[in-house]
Amino acid sequence: MKWCCERFNNLFSEAGERGFAILVEKNTFGLTFLIQCRSVKEISDKPLNLNQPISLVSETGILYCPWCGVRLEKYYKNYQNDILGNQKYRIKHDLK
């Protein structure tokens, strides 16, 4: 697989780690690309004793690579089997 740029490749491999990462998932609309920021590693389940709430994980969708500007869904449509797999690090919403 050919990455659009080295920075995108680096952040794709950081999924689940503390800091910024790129996540990719496939849904009914096609490929969805997200940029995520984690305050703690994915495996950290320790409760934090804080006086106020904080966001441990934040993410938002992106259409273009923030570093090289390529349209992500168009560029990676032929690499779907290679680029999917890190969606297990998505924020899990409990909407009961």
N, C-alpha and C positions, 0 to 999 in steps of 0.2 A: 504494500500500500504506500502511496505517496502522500505525505502530509502537505497541507497548504503552506505551512511554515513551521519552523522549529519551535517557536513559542507555543503554538497550538498543541503540538505533539507533547511538549513538556508538561503543559497543564492537563492534558488528557490523562497522562500517566500519574497525576497527583490525586486522582479521585480517592476519597476516603481519608486523606491526610489533612492535617491542619493547614489552613491557608486557602488559596484560590485553586480551583480545578474546573475542567470542562467535563460535562456529562452529556451523553447522547442516549436517546431512547427512541423507539419507534412506536407510533400510535396510529390512529385512524387517519391522521392528517399527513403522515409521512415521518421523516426524521425530525426530531426536536432536539435542539442544542441549548444547553444551559451553562451559565457560568455560576459557580457555587463558591461560597466562602464558609469555611468551618473554623470555629473558635477552638475546637478540640478535635482530636482524632476520632474517627468513626467508632473505634472499639471502646472509647471512654464512656462508661455508664455511671461514673461516680456522681452522686448528687452534689450540687454546688450550694454552699450556704452564702447567699447574697441578699443584700437588703432590697434589691430591686430586680425585676426581670430583665434578662438579656437574651439576645438571639444567639444560639449556639451554632445554627446553620441558616444561611440565607442563600437563595438562588433566584435567578431570573433568566428568561429565555433570550436568546440572541439569534439573529438571522445572518449576520456577517461576522467574519473573524475580526476581533478587535485589533489585531496586529497587522494583518496583510490586506484586509478588506474583502476577501473572497466571499461570495454567496455560499454559505455552508451546505445547505441541502442540495444545491445543484452540484457542488464540487464532490461531495461524498456519496452521492446516490449510487455509484458503482462500487462503493466500498462498504456497503451496509453490514456484510458479514464480519468485516474486520473491525468496524468501529463500534458496534453494539457490544454491550457486556458490562459497562460500569454503571448502569442504571440502578444497581442495588444500593448505591449511595444517595439516591434521591431522598428528599425529605418525605417522611411518611406522615400523611395527614389522617388523623382519626376523627372522622366526621360522623359521630354517633348521634 
